Amino acid sequence: MNSKNIPFSTIDWTNVPKSEHKGESGTAWWQTMQFEGLRVRLVEYSKGYVADHWCAKGHIVHCLEGEFVSELQDGGKSVLTKGMTYVVTDDLSSHRSSTENGVKLLIIDGDFLKFQP
């Protein structure tokens, strides 16, 4: 079996520790499961959170609770609410997130989102 193959796995998020990440304002708490070539995170942003950097990494981001703004470095903005998802490939659209009232997200990223010229 290839080491990148992931056998059937369940994640009990109540048993996954949280790590704290300060933003330009507010705080993000990440619960992370790392597999080879794949990262799955449950992420919560506090009220008033604004990311402290532009991110060029590809993601699949699904909004579980609340609302947030995904701002693109080129000036575009998208508001995502509960039940909405965005997808982006690495190095295609630098972006950052912010939220007025807090949000809970499921974020998936990994090798499958690498830019393919």
Backbone atoms as SQL, in Angstrom:
CREATE TABLE atoms (id INTEGER PRIMARY KEY, chain TEXT, resi INTEGER, resn TEXT, atom TEXT, x REAL, y REAL, z REAL);
INSERT INTO atoms VALUES
  (1, 'A', 1, 'MET', 'N', 0.849, -1.178, 0.000),
  (2, 'A', 1, 'MET', 'CA', 0.000, 0.000, 0.000),
  (3, 'A', 1, 'MET', 'C', 0.897, 1.245, 0.000),
  (4, 'A', 2, 'ASN', 'N', 0.561, 2.231, -0.816),
  (5, 'A', 2, 'ASN', 'CA', 1.278, 3.492, -0.877),
  (6, 'A', 2, 'ASN', 'C', 1.123, 4.232, 0.449),
  (7, 'A', 3, 'SER', 'N', 2.183, 4.893, 0.929),
  (8, 'A', 3, 'SER', 'CA', 2.121, 5.587, 2.214),
  (9, 'A', 3, 'SER', 'C', 1.173, 6.782, 2.192),
  (10, 'A', 4, 'LYS', 'N', 0.768, 7.220, 1.001),
  (11, 'A', 4, 'LYS', 'CA', -0.189, 8.322, 0.914),
  (12, 'A', 4, 'LYS', 'C', -1.636, 7.845, 1.000),
  (13, 'A', 5, 'ASN', 'N', -1.845, 6.546, 0.946),
  (14, 'A', 5, 'ASN', 'CA', -3.195, 6.022, 1.085),
  (15, 'A', 5, 'ASN', 'C', -3.645, 6.181, 2.523),
  (16, 'A', 6, 'ILE', 'N', -4.880, 6.610, 2.705),
  (17, 'A', 6, 'ILE', 'CA', -5.430, 6.813, 4.042),
  (18, 'A', 6, 'ILE', 'C', -6.507, 5.766, 4.263),
  (19, 'A', 7, 'PRO', 'N', -6.310, 4.882, 5.234),
  (20, 'A', 7, 'PRO', 'CA', -7.362, 3.904, 5.521),
  (21, 'A', 7, 'PRO', 'C', -8.570, 4.608, 6.117),
  (22, 'A', 8, 'PHE', 'N', -9.695, 3.920, 6.140),
  (23, 'A', 8, 'PHE', 'CA', -10.903, 4.491, 6.736),
  (24, 'A', 8, 'PHE', 'C', -10.550, 5.021, 8.118),
  (25, 'A', 9, 'SER', 'N', -10.868, 6.290, 8.335),
  (26, 'A', 9, 'SER', 'CA', -10.522, 6.940, 9.595),
  (27, 'A', 9, 'SER', 'C', -11.681, 7.810, 10.046),
  (28, 'A', 10, 'THR', 'N', -11.893, 7.856, 11.338),
  (29, 'A', 10, 'THR', 'CA', -12.862, 8.790, 11.904),
  (30, 'A', 10, 'THR', 'C', -12.091, 9.790, 12.756),
  (31, 'A', 11, 'ILE', 'N', -12.639, 10.982, 12.877),
  (32, 'A', 11, 'ILE', 'CA', -12.014, 12.011, 13.704),
  (33, 'A', 11, 'ILE', 'C', -13.021, 12.446, 14.757),
  (34, 'A', 12, 'ASP', 'N', -12.672, 12.250, 16.016),
  (35, 'A', 12, 'ASP', 'CA', -13.475, 12.772, 17.123),
  (36, 'A', 12, 'ASP', 'C', -12.834, 14.096, 17.517),
  (37, 'A', 13, 'TRP', 'N', -13.395, 15.186, 17.020),
  (38, 'A', 13, 'TRP', 'CA', -12.795, 16.504, 17.224),
  (39, 'A', 13, 'TRP', 'C', -12.711, 16.877, 18.696),
  (40, 'A', 14, 'THR', 'N', -13.531, 16.271, 19.553),
  (41, 'A', 14, 'THR', 'CA', -13.452, 16.587, 20.981),
  (42, 'A', 14, 'THR', 'C', -12.137, 16.112, 21.584),
  (43, 'A', 15, 'ASN', 'N', -11.438, 15.207, 20.902),
  (44, 'A', 15, 'ASN', 'CA', -10.162, 14.692, 21.398),
  (45, 'A', 15, 'ASN', 'C', -8.946, 15.289, 20.684),
  (46, 'A', 16, 'VAL', 'N', -9.166, 16.236, 19.789),
  (47, 'A', 16, 'VAL', 'CA', -8.063, 16.851, 19.048),
  (48, 'A', 16, 'VAL', 'C', -7.721, 18.184, 19.718),
  (49, 'A', 17, 'PRO', 'N', -6.489, 18.346, 20.183),
  (50, 'A', 17, 'PRO', 'CA', -6.121, 19.588, 20.878),
  (51, 'A', 17, 'PRO', 'C', -6.197, 20.811, 19.971),
  (52, 'A', 18, 'LYS', 'N', -6.448, 21.962, 20.592),
  (53, 'A', 18, 'LYS', 'CA', -6.515, 23.228, 19.866),
  (54, 'A', 18, 'LYS', 'C', -5.188, 23.960, 19.988),
  (55, 'A', 19, 'SER', 'N', -4.776, 24.570, 18.873),
  (56, 'A', 19, 'SER', 'CA', -3.614, 25.462, 18.910),
  (57, 'A', 19, 'SER', 'C', -4.110, 26.872, 18.599),
  (58, 'A', 20, 'GLU', 'N', -3.502, 27.844, 19.249),
  (59, 'A', 20, 'GLU', 'CA', -3.933, 29.238, 19.132),
  (60, 'A', 20, 'GLU', 'C', -3.040, 29.977, 18.142),
  (61, 'A', 21, 'HIS', 'N', -3.674, 30.782, 17.277),
  (62, 'A', 21, 'HIS', 'CA', -2.955, 31.552, 16.268),
  (63, 'A', 21, 'HIS', 'C', -3.528, 32.967, 16.263),
  (64, 'A', 22, 'LYS', 'N', -2.712, 33.928, 16.645),
  (65, 'A', 22, 'LYS', 'CA', -3.153, 35.321, 16.687),
  (66, 'A', 22, 'LYS', 'C', -3.248, 35.886, 15.275),
  (67, 'A', 23, 'GLY', 'N', -4.272, 36.684, 15.046),
  (68, 'A', 23, 'GLY', 'CA', -4.425, 37.375, 13.784),
  (69, 'A', 23, 'GLY', 'C', -3.946, 38.810, 13.914),
  (70, 'A', 24, 'GLU', 'N', -4.139, 39.585, 12.856),
  (71, 'A', 24, 'GLU', 'CA', -3.904, 41.026, 12.933),
  (72, 'A', 24, 'GLU', 'C', -4.757, 41.581, 14.062),
  (73, 'A', 25, 'SER', 'N', -5.979, 41.043, 14.156),
  (74, 'A', 25, 'SER', 'CA', -6.832, 41.245, 15.321),
  (75, 'A', 25, 'SER', 'C', -7.561, 39.928, 15.561),
  (76, 'A', 26, 'GLY', 'N', -7.900, 39.650, 16.789),
  (77, 'A', 26, 'GLY', 'CA', -8.597, 38.421, 17.128),
  (78, 'A', 26, 'GLY', 'C', -7.681, 37.207, 17.115),
  (79, 'A', 27, 'THR', 'N', -8.318, 36.043, 17.292),
  (80, 'A', 27, 'THR', 'CA', -7.582, 34.789, 17.434),
  (81, 'A', 27, 'THR', 'C', -8.256, 33.691, 16.623),
  (82, 'A', 28, 'ALA', 'N', -7.424, 32.797, 16.084),
  (83, 'A', 28, 'ALA', 'CA', -7.913, 31.580, 15.428),
  (84, 'A', 28, 'ALA', 'C', -7.469, 30.394, 16.275),
  (85, 'A', 29, 'TRP', 'N', -8.358, 29.425, 16.437),
  (86, 'A', 29, 'TRP', 'CA', -8.024, 28.175, 17.121),
  (87, 'A', 29, 'TRP', 'C', -8.140, 27.060, 16.103),
  (88, 'A', 30, 'TRP', 'N', -7.059, 26.300, 15.938),
  (89, 'A', 30, 'TRP', 'CA', -7.005, 25.206, 14.966),
  (90, 'A', 30, 'TRP', 'C', -6.991, 23.883, 15.692),
  (91, 'A', 31, 'GLN', 'N', -7.775, 22.948, 15.188),
  (92, 'A', 31, 'GLN', 'CA', -7.666, 21.531, 15.552),
  (93, 'A', 31, 'GLN', 'C', -7.250, 20.836, 14.263),
  (94, 'A', 32, 'THR', 'N', -6.098, 20.182, 14.279),
  (95, 'A', 32, 'THR', 'CA', -5.479, 19.711, 13.040),
  (96, 'A', 32, 'THR', 'C', -5.240, 18.215, 13.051),
  (97, 'A', 33, 'MET', 'N', -5.627, 17.575, 11.959),
  (98, 'A', 33, 'MET', 'CA', -5.273, 16.183, 11.696),
  (99, 'A', 33, 'MET', 'C', -4.396, 16.191, 10.451),
  (100, 'A', 34, 'GLN', 'N', -3.189, 15.657, 10.597),
  (101, 'A', 34, 'GLN', 'CA', -2.232, 15.657, 9.492),
  (102, 'A', 34, 'GLN', 'C', -2.026, 14.232, 8.989),
  (103, 'A', 35, 'PHE', 'N', -2.213, 14.058, 7.696),
  (104, 'A', 35, 'PHE', 'CA', -1.923, 12.803, 7.014),
  (105, 'A', 35, 'PHE', 'C', -0.860, 13.133, 5.968),
  (106, 'A', 36, 'GLU', 'N', -0.205, 12.144, 5.406),
  (107, 'A', 36, 'GLU', 'CA', 0.780, 12.452, 4.377),
  (108, 'A', 36, 'GLU', 'C', 0.077, 13.083, 3.177),
  (109, 'A', 37, 'GLY', 'N', 0.463, 14.317, 2.874),
  (110, 'A', 37, 'GLY', 'CA', -0.098, 15.023, 1.726),
  (111, 'A', 37, 'GLY', 'C', -1.482, 15.593, 1.937),
  (112, 'A', 38, 'LEU', 'N', -2.001, 15.544, 3.169),
  (113, 'A', 38, 'LEU', 'CA', -3.361, 16.025, 3.437),
  (114, 'A', 38, 'LEU', 'C', -3.443, 16.564, 4.856),
  (115, 'A', 39, 'ARG', 'N', -4.030, 17.757, 4.994),
  (116, 'A', 39, 'ARG', 'CA', -4.277, 18.344, 6.314),
  (117, 'A', 39, 'ARG', 'C', -5.756, 18.668, 6.410),
  (118, 'A', 40, 'VAL', 'N', -6.386, 18.254, 7.506),
  (119, 'A', 40, 'VAL', 'CA', -7.800, 18.514, 7.766),
  (120, 'A', 40, 'VAL', 'C', -7.871, 19.291, 9.077),
  (121, 'A', 41, 'ARG', 'N', -8.521, 20.456, 9.037),
  (122, 'A', 41, 'ARG', 'CA', -8.586, 21.300, 10.240),
  (123, 'A', 41, 'ARG', 'C', -10.010, 21.750, 10.523),
  (124, 'A', 42, 'LEU', 'N', -10.338, 21.788, 11.793),
  (125, 'A', 42, 'LEU', 'CA', -11.526, 22.466, 12.287),
  (126, 'A', 42, 'LEU', 'C', -10.994, 23.772, 12.860),
  (127, 'A', 43, 'VAL', 'N', -11.442, 24.906, 12.321),
  (128, 'A', 43, 'VAL', 'CA', -10.880, 26.202, 12.688),
  (129, 'A', 43, 'VAL', 'C', -11.998, 27.123, 13.150),
  (130, 'A', 44, 'GLU', 'N', -11.750, 27.796, 14.270),
  (131, 'A', 44, 'GLU', 'CA', -12.678, 28.797, 14.770),
  (132, 'A', 44, 'GLU', 'C', -11.971, 30.136, 14.829),
  (133, 'A', 45, 'TYR', 'N', -12.634, 31.183, 14.300),
  (134, 'A', 45, 'TYR', 'CA', -12.133, 32.545, 14.396),
  (135, 'A', 45, 'TYR', 'C', -12.980, 33.284, 15.415),
  (136, 'A', 46, 'SER', 'N', -12.317, 34.047, 16.281),
  (137, 'A', 46, 'SER', 'CA', -13.023, 34.842, 17.276),
  (138, 'A', 46, 'SER', 'C', -13.732, 36.019, 16.610),
  (139, 'A', 47, 'LYS', 'N', -14.593, 36.685, 17.378),
  (140, 'A', 47, 'LYS', 'CA', -15.201, 37.928, 16.913),
  (141, 'A', 47, 'LYS', 'C', -14.078, 38.903, 16.587),
  (142, 'A', 48, 'GLY', 'N', -14.228, 39.609, 15.480),
  (143, 'A', 48, 'GLY', 'CA', -13.258, 40.618, 15.104),
  (144, 'A', 48, 'GLY', 'C', -11.952, 40.079, 14.539),
  (145, 'A', 49, 'TYR', 'N', -11.931, 38.806, 14.159),
  (146, 'A', 49, 'TYR', 'CA', -10.701, 38.222, 13.632),
  (147, 'A', 49, 'TYR', 'C', -10.392, 38.763, 12.232),
  (148, 'A', 50, 'VAL', 'N', -9.115, 39.123, 12.021),
  (149, 'A', 50, 'VAL', 'CA', -8.590, 39.467, 10.702),
  (150, 'A', 50, 'VAL', 'C', -7.253, 38.747, 10.579),
  (151, 'A', 51, 'ALA', 'N', -7.067, 37.961, 9.522),
  (152, 'A', 51, 'ALA', 'CA', -5.805, 37.244, 9.316),
  (153, 'A', 51, 'ALA', 'C', -4.650, 38.233, 9.230),
  (154, 'A', 52, 'ASP', 'N', -3.482, 37.806, 9.704),
  (155, 'A', 52, 'ASP', 'CA', -2.310, 38.685, 9.728),
  (156, 'A', 52, 'ASP', 'C', -1.415, 38.530, 8.500),
  (157, 'A', 53, 'HIS', 'N', -1.883, 37.816, 7.483),
  (158, 'A', 53, 'HIS', 'CA', -1.063, 37.600, 6.289),
  (159, 'A', 53, 'HIS', 'C', -1.963, 37.240, 5.105),
  (160, 'A', 54, 'TRP', 'N', -1.404, 37.393, 3.919),
  (161, 'A', 54, 'TRP', 'CA', -2.048, 36.915, 2.698),
  (162, 'A', 54, 'TRP', 'C', -1.595, 35.478, 2.497),
  (163, 'A', 55, 'CYS', 'N', -2.509, 34.597, 2.256),
  (164, 'A', 55, 'CYS', 'CA', -2.214, 33.170, 2.106),
  (165, 'A', 55, 'CYS', 'C', -2.297, 32.790, 0.627),
  (166, 'A', 56, 'ALA', 'N', -1.258, 32.122, 0.126),
  (167, 'A', 56, 'ALA', 'CA', -1.247, 31.671, -1.268),
  (168, 'A', 56, 'ALA', 'C', -1.552, 30.182, -1.375),
  (169, 'A', 57, 'LYS', 'N', -1.745, 29.521, -0.236),
  (170, 'A', 57, 'LYS', 'CA', -1.981, 28.075, -0.218),
  (171, 'A', 57, 'LYS', 'C', -3.381, 27.759, -0.740),
  (172, 'A', 58, 'GLY', 'N', -3.511, 26.628, -1.379),
  (173, 'A', 58, 'GLY', 'CA', -4.823, 26.167, -1.824),
  (174, 'A', 58, 'GLY', 'C', -5.592, 25.541, -0.672),
  (175, 'A', 59, 'HIS', 'N', -6.900, 25.695, -0.693),
  (176, 'A', 59, 'HIS', 'CA', -7.761, 25.148, 0.358),
  (177, 'A', 59, 'HIS', 'C', -9.117, 24.769, -0.213),
  (178, 'A', 60, 'ILE', 'N', -9.793, 23.918, 0.510),
  (179, 'A', 60, 'ILE', 'CA', -11.242, 23.775, 0.434),
  (180, 'A', 60, 'ILE', 'C', -11.718, 24.254, 1.789),
  (181, 'A', 61, 'VAL', 'N', -12.540, 25.304, 1.818),
  (182, 'A', 61, 'VAL', 'CA', -13.003, 25.893, 3.078),
  (183, 'A', 61, 'VAL', 'C', -14.523, 25.830, 3.092),
  (184, 'A', 62, 'HIS', 'N', -15.056, 25.152, 4.111),
  (185, 'A', 62, 'HIS', 'CA', -16.504, 25.016, 4.263),
  (186, 'A', 62, 'HIS', 'C', -16.929, 25.688, 5.558),
  (187, 'A', 63, 'CYS', 'N', -17.900, 26.579, 5.463),
  (188, 'A', 63, 'CYS', 'CA', -18.402, 27.317, 6.623),
  (189, 'A', 63, 'CYS', 'C', -19.444, 26.480, 7.364),
  (190, 'A', 64, 'LEU', 'N', -19.115, 26.112, 8.601),
  (191, 'A', 64, 'LEU', 'CA', -20.006, 25.301, 9.427),
  (192, 'A', 64, 'LEU', 'C', -20.976, 26.148, 10.243),
  (193, 'A', 65, 'GLU', 'N', -20.488, 27.283, 10.733),
  (194, 'A', 65, 'GLU', 'CA', -21.299, 28.194, 11.557),
  (195, 'A', 65, 'GLU', 'C', -20.815, 29.610, 11.334),
  (196, 'A', 66, 'GLY', 'N', -21.726, 30.567, 11.328),
  (197, 'A', 66, 'GLY', 'CA', -21.344, 31.968, 11.249),
  (198, 'A', 66, 'GLY', 'C', -21.160, 32.460, 9.830),
  (199, 'A', 67, 'GLU', 'N', -20.349, 33.512, 9.709),
  (200, 'A', 67, 'GLU', 'CA', -20.130, 34.188, 8.430),
  (201, 'A', 67, 'GLU', 'C', -18.731, 34.780, 8.425),
  (202, 'A', 68, 'PHE', 'N', -18.082, 34.754, 7.276),
  (203, 'A', 68, 'PHE', 'CA', -16.771, 35.379, 7.150),
  (204, 'A', 68, 'PHE', 'C', -16.589, 35.945, 5.753),
  (205, 'A', 69, 'VAL', 'N', -15.594, 36.808, 5.628),
  (206, 'A', 69, 'VAL', 'CA', -15.244, 37.407, 4.350),
  (207, 'A', 69, 'VAL', 'C', -13.911, 36.833, 3.918),
  (208, 'A', 70, 'SER', 'N', -13.847, 36.363, 2.684),
  (209, 'A', 70, 'SER', 'CA', -12.590, 35.963, 2.083),
  (210, 'A', 70, 'SER', 'C', -12.212, 37.070, 1.110),
  (211, 'A', 71, 'GLU', 'N', -11.143, 37.779, 1.455),
  (212, 'A', 71, 'GLU', 'CA', -10.681, 38.911, 0.656),
  (213, 'A', 71, 'GLU', 'C', -9.513, 38.449, -0.206),
  (214, 'A', 72, 'LEU', 'N', -9.550, 38.789, -1.483),
  (215, 'A', 72, 'LEU', 'CA', -8.458, 38.448, -2.392),
  (216, 'A', 72, 'LEU', 'C', -7.495, 39.616, -2.478),
  (217, 'A', 73, 'GLN', 'N', -6.227, 39.314, -2.637),
  (218, 'A', 73, 'GLN', 'CA', -5.217, 40.354, -2.693),
  (219, 'A', 73, 'GLN', 'C', -5.442, 41.299, -3.875),
  (220, 'A', 74, 'ASP', 'N', -6.124, 40.818, -4.919),
  (221, 'A', 74, 'ASP', 'CA', -6.413, 41.677, -6.081),
  (222, 'A', 74, 'ASP', 'C', -7.616, 42.584, -5.854),
  (223, 'A', 75, 'GLY', 'N', -8.211, 42.529, -4.656),
  (224, 'A', 75, 'GLY', 'CA', -9.316, 43.424, -4.319),
  (225, 'A', 75, 'GLY', 'C', -10.682, 42.769, -4.268),
  (226, 'A', 76, 'GLY', 'N', -10.824, 41.568, -4.779),
  (227, 'A', 76, 'GLY', 'CA', -12.109, 40.880, -4.738),
  (228, 'A', 76, 'GLY', 'C', -12.467, 40.451, -3.324),
  (229, 'A', 77, 'LYS', 'N', -13.759, 40.314, -3.053),
  (230, 'A', 77, 'LYS', 'CA', -14.226, 39.854, -1.746),
  (231, 'A', 77, 'LYS', 'C', -15.418, 38.928, -1.941),
  (232, 'A', 78, 'SER', 'N', -15.483, 37.901, -1.104),
  (233, 'A', 78, 'SER', 'CA', -16.636, 37.004, -1.090),
  (234, 'A', 78, 'SER', 'C', -17.081, 36.825, 0.353),
  (235, 'A', 79, 'VAL', 'N', -18.376, 36.931, 0.577),
  (236, 'A', 79, 'VAL', 'CA', -18.949, 36.662, 1.893),
  (237, 'A', 79, 'VAL', 'C', -19.464, 35.239, 1.872),
  (238, 'A', 80, 'LEU', 'N', -19.010, 34.432, 2.822),
  (239, 'A', 80, 'LEU', 'CA', -19.465, 33.047, 2.922),
  (240, 'A', 80, 'LEU', 'C', -20.214, 32.863, 4.231),
  (241, 'A', 81, 'THR', 'N', -21.344, 32.200, 4.146),
  (242, 'A', 81, 'THR', 'CA', -22.176, 31.936, 5.309),
  (243, 'A', 81, 'THR', 'C', -22.326, 30.429, 5.484),
  (244, 'A', 82, 'LYS', 'N', -22.947, 30.037, 6.572),
  (245, 'A', 82, 'LYS', 'CA', -23.144, 28.625, 6.892),
  (246, 'A', 82, 'LYS', 'C', -23.622, 27.847, 5.672),
  (247, 'A', 83, 'GLY', 'N', -22.919, 26.750, 5.373),
  (248, 'A', 83, 'GLY', 'CA', -23.287, 25.897, 4.252),
  (249, 'A', 83, 'GLY', 'C', -22.567, 26.214, 2.955),
  (250, 'A', 84, 'MET', 'N', -21.814, 27.331, 2.928),
  (251, 'A', 84, 'MET', 'CA', -21.088, 27.709, 1.704),
  (252, 'A', 84, 'MET', 'C', -19.642, 27.222, 1.769),
  (253, 'A', 85, 'THR', 'N', -19.037, 27.041, 0.594),
  (254, 'A', 85, 'THR', 'CA', -17.682, 26.518, 0.469),
  (255, 'A', 85, 'THR', 'C', -16.937, 27.306, -0.601),
  (256, 'A', 86, 'TYR', 'N', -15.631, 27.494, -0.385),
  (257, 'A', 86, 'TYR', 'CA', -14.803, 27.962, -1.497),
  (258, 'A', 86, 'TYR', 'C', -13.655, 26.990, -1.708),
  (259, 'A', 87, 'VAL', 'N', -13.146, 26.973, -2.941),
  (260, 'A', 87, 'VAL', 'CA', -12.045, 26.099, -3.344),
  (261, 'A', 87, 'VAL', 'C', -11.055, 26.949, -4.126),
  (262, 'A', 88, 'VAL', 'N', -9.755, 26.770, -3.846),
  (263, 'A', 88, 'VAL', 'CA', -8.720, 27.485, -4.591),
  (264, 'A', 88, 'VAL', 'C', -7.454, 26.624, -4.630),
  (265, 'A', 89, 'THR', 'N', -6.750, 26.674, -5.751),
  (266, 'A', 89, 'THR', 'CA', -5.486, 25.960, -5.934),
  (267, 'A', 89, 'THR', 'C', -4.338, 26.803, -5.390),
  (268, 'A', 90, 'ASP', 'N', -3.266, 26.149, -4.941),
  (269, 'A', 90, 'ASP', 'CA', -2.057, 26.841, -4.481),
  (270, 'A', 90, 'ASP', 'C', -1.617, 27.877, -5.507),
  (271, 'A', 91, 'ASP', 'N', -1.191, 29.031, -5.018),
  (272, 'A', 91, 'ASP', 'CA', -0.536, 30.074, -5.821),
  (273, 'A', 91, 'ASP', 'C', -1.400, 30.693, -6.914),
  (274, 'A', 92, 'LEU', 'N', -2.717, 30.533, -6.837),
  (275, 'A', 92, 'LEU', 'CA', -3.586, 31.153, -7.849),
  (276, 'A', 92, 'LEU', 'C', -4.237, 32.433, -7.365),
  (277, 'A', 93, 'SER', 'N', -4.618, 32.519, -6.113),
  (278, 'A', 93, 'SER', 'CA', -5.348, 33.675, -5.601),
  (279, 'A', 93, 'SER', 'C', -4.989, 33.877, -4.135),
  (280, 'A', 94, 'SER', 'N', -4.055, 34.783, -3.850),
  (281, 'A', 94, 'SER', 'CA', -3.728, 35.066, -2.453),
  (282, 'A', 94, 'SER', 'C', -4.960, 35.645, -1.766),
  (283, 'A', 95, 'HIS', 'N', -5.214, 35.184, -0.562),
  (284, 'A', 95, 'HIS', 'CA', -6.452, 35.506, 0.134),
  (285, 'A', 95, 'HIS', 'C', -6.206, 35.621, 1.634),
  (286, 'A', 96, 'ARG', 'N', -7.157, 36.257, 2.318),
  (287, 'A', 96, 'ARG', 'CA', -7.141, 36.282, 3.774),
  (288, 'A', 96, 'ARG', 'C', -8.584, 36.371, 4.260),
  (289, 'A', 97, 'SER', 'N', -8.792, 35.905, 5.476),
  (290, 'A', 97, 'SER', 'CA', -10.142, 35.840, 6.040),
  (291, 'A', 97, 'SER', 'C', -10.320, 36.846, 7.160),
  (292, 'A', 98, 'SER', 'N', -11.566, 37.264, 7.333),
  (293, 'A', 98, 'SER', 'CA', -11.944, 38.095, 8.470),
  (294, 'A', 98, 'SER', 'C', -13.393, 37.779, 8.833),
  (295, 'A', 99, 'THR', 'N', -13.745, 38.071, 10.084),
  (296, 'A', 99, 'THR', 'CA', -15.118, 37.866, 10.531),
  (297, 'A', 99, 'THR', 'C', -15.465, 38.881, 11.605),
  (298, 'A', 100, 'GLU', 'N', -16.661, 39.387, 11.543),
  (299, 'A', 100, 'GLU', 'CA', -17.122, 40.324, 12.571),
  (300, 'A', 100, 'GLU', 'C', -17.551, 39.580, 13.829),
  (301, 'A', 101, 'ASN', 'N', -18.301, 38.507, 13.661),
  (302, 'A', 101, 'ASN', 'CA', -18.953, 37.856, 14.800),
  (303, 'A', 101, 'ASN', 'C', -18.442, 36.468, 15.129),
  (304, 'A', 102, 'GLY', 'N', -17.380, 36.030, 14.455),
  (305, 'A', 102, 'GLY', 'CA', -16.856, 34.694, 14.694),
  (306, 'A', 102, 'GLY', 'C', -17.398, 33.705, 13.681),
  (307, 'A', 103, 'VAL', 'N', -16.647, 32.630, 13.477),
  (308, 'A', 103, 'VAL', 'CA', -17.034, 31.634, 12.481),
  (309, 'A', 103, 'VAL', 'C', -16.356, 30.314, 12.817),
  (310, 'A', 104, 'LYS', 'N', -16.956, 29.222, 12.373),
  (311, 'A', 104, 'LYS', 'CA', -16.374, 27.889, 12.515),
  (312, 'A', 104, 'LYS', 'C', -16.286, 27.282, 11.125),
  (313, 'A', 105, 'LEU', 'N', -15.067, 26.808, 10.761),
  (314, 'A', 105, 'LEU', 'CA', -14.796, 26.337, 9.412),
  (315, 'A', 105, 'LEU', 'C', -14.195, 24.943, 9.419),
  (316, 'A', 106, 'LEU', 'N', -14.444, 24.196, 8.366),
  (317, 'A', 106, 'LEU', 'CA', -13.719, 22.970, 8.072),
  (318, 'A', 106, 'LEU', 'C', -12.814, 23.308, 6.896),
  (319, 'A', 107, 'ILE', 'N', -11.492, 23.140, 7.082),
  (320, 'A', 107, 'ILE', 'CA', -10.526, 23.509, 6.050),
  (321, 'A', 107, 'ILE', 'C', -9.702, 22.279, 5.685),
  (322, 'A', 108, 'ILE', 'N', -9.657, 21.990, 4.399),
  (323, 'A', 108, 'ILE', 'CA', -8.913, 20.838, 3.882),
  (324, 'A', 108, 'ILE', 'C', -7.908, 21.357, 2.870),
  (325, 'A', 109, 'ASP', 'N', -6.664, 20.949, 3.013),
  (326, 'A', 109, 'ASP', 'CA', -5.659, 21.311, 2.021),
  (327, 'A', 109, 'ASP', 'C', -4.658, 20.178, 1.896),
  (328, 'A', 110, 'GLY', 'N', -3.902, 20.219, 0.822),
  (329, 'A', 110, 'GLY', 'CA', -2.926, 19.158, 0.615),
  (330, 'A', 110, 'GLY', 'C', -2.360, 19.162, -0.776),
  (331, 'A', 111, 'ASP', 'N', -1.583, 18.121, -1.041),
  (332, 'A', 111, 'ASP', 'CA', -0.861, 18.015, -2.311),
  (333, 'A', 111, 'ASP', 'C', -1.776, 18.067, -3.532),
  (334, 'A', 112, 'PHE', 'N', -3.006, 17.616, -3.400),
  (335, 'A', 112, 'PHE', 'CA', -3.930, 17.588, -4.544),
  (336, 'A', 112, 'PHE', 'C', -4.309, 18.983, -5.024),
  (337, 'A', 113, 'LEU', 'N', -3.981, 20.021, -4.229),
  (338, 'A', 113, 'LEU', 'CA', -4.288, 21.406, -4.618),
  (339, 'A', 113, 'LEU', 'C', -3.074, 22.155, -5.150),
  (340, 'A', 114, 'LYS', 'N', -1.976, 21.432, -5.381),
  (341, 'A', 114, 'LYS', 'CA', -0.789, 22.080, -5.937),
  (342, 'A', 114, 'LYS', 'C', -1.062, 22.564, -7.361),
  (343, 'A', 115, 'PHE', 'N', -0.505, 23.706, -7.677),
  (344, 'A', 115, 'PHE', 'CA', -0.670, 24.306, -9.008),
  (345, 'A', 115, 'PHE', 'C', -0.083, 23.367, -10.070),
  (346, 'A', 116, 'GLN', 'N', -0.841, 23.151, -11.134),
  (347, 'A', 116, 'GLN', 'CA', -0.402, 22.314, -12.252),
  (348, 'A', 116, 'GLN', 'C', -0.348, 23.188, -13.497),
  (349, 'A', 117, 'PRO', 'N', 0.869, 23.617, -13.951),
  (350, 'A', 117, 'PRO', 'CA', 0.958, 24.483, -15.144),
  (351, 'A', 117, 'PRO', 'C', 0.518, 23.773, -16.407);
